[in-house]
Every structure is written in structure tokens, then in C-alpha cells.
Amino acid sequence: MIVERTEYKGQPVLILKRNENDKYPFSFGLSKARLIIEGIEDIKKFVAENDNKEEKK
């Protein structure tokens, strides 16, 4: 994963890319970063519960 820092309208933004050629990177600012941190355990649980479903396809 590639992590880049940038700004949007003077506000800090993180951009997450799967690779350098990722057509659809995931970007978010400080407010959403705080939400992610608050919900990280639920996010981990979600991935764990659904990760096997992806492999079965």
C-alpha cells in the first residue's frame, strides 16, 4: 500500500493506494480519520468476518 499526504482546500488529506497505478485511491481528511480510529475494532471485526467470503468466490 502507498500512503500519500496532501491538502485539499488547505486541509490535510491522506490518500491510500493499492499500488502506484491505482485508479480509485481512498482519500480522507482529519474528520474521517478520527472516525476510522474510533471504529477500528469494528472495522477489524468486519474484515475478519467477511475476508473468508472473498476467498471462496
SVG drawing of the C-alpha trace seen along z (x, -y; Angstrom):
<svg xmlns="http://www.w3.org/2000/svg" viewBox="-19 -26 23 47">
<polyline fill="none" stroke="black" stroke-width="0.4" points="0.0,0.0 1.1,-3.5 0.2,-6.3 0.4,-9.9 -0.2,-13.2 -1.7,-16.1 -4.0,-19.1 -7.5,-19.9 -8.7,-23.5 -5.9,-24.0 -6.9,-20.9 -4.7,-17.8 -5.7,-14.7 -4.4,-11.1 -4.5,-9.1 -4.3,-5.3 -3.4,-3.4 -3.1,0.3 -0.2,-0.5 1.2,-3.4 -1.3,-2.8 -4.4,-2.6 -7.3,-4.2 -9.5,-4.6 -7.5,-5.6 -9.1,-6.0 -8.8,-9.6 -10.0,-11.1 -9.3,-14.1 -8.9,-14.5 -12.6,-14.2 -12.9,-10.8 -9.5,-9.7 -10.9,-10.3 -14.0,-8.2 -11.8,-5.4 -9.7,-5.4 -12.8,-5.3 -14.2,-2.4 -11.0,-0.5 -12.1,2.5 -15.4,2.8 -13.5,2.4 -11.2,5.2 -14.1,7.4 -15.9,6.6 -12.8,7.6 -12.3,10.8 -16.0,11.8 -16.0,11.1 -12.5,11.9 -13.2,15.6 -16.2,14.9 -13.9,13.1 -11.6,16.1 -14.5,18.5 -15.5,16.7"/>
</svg>
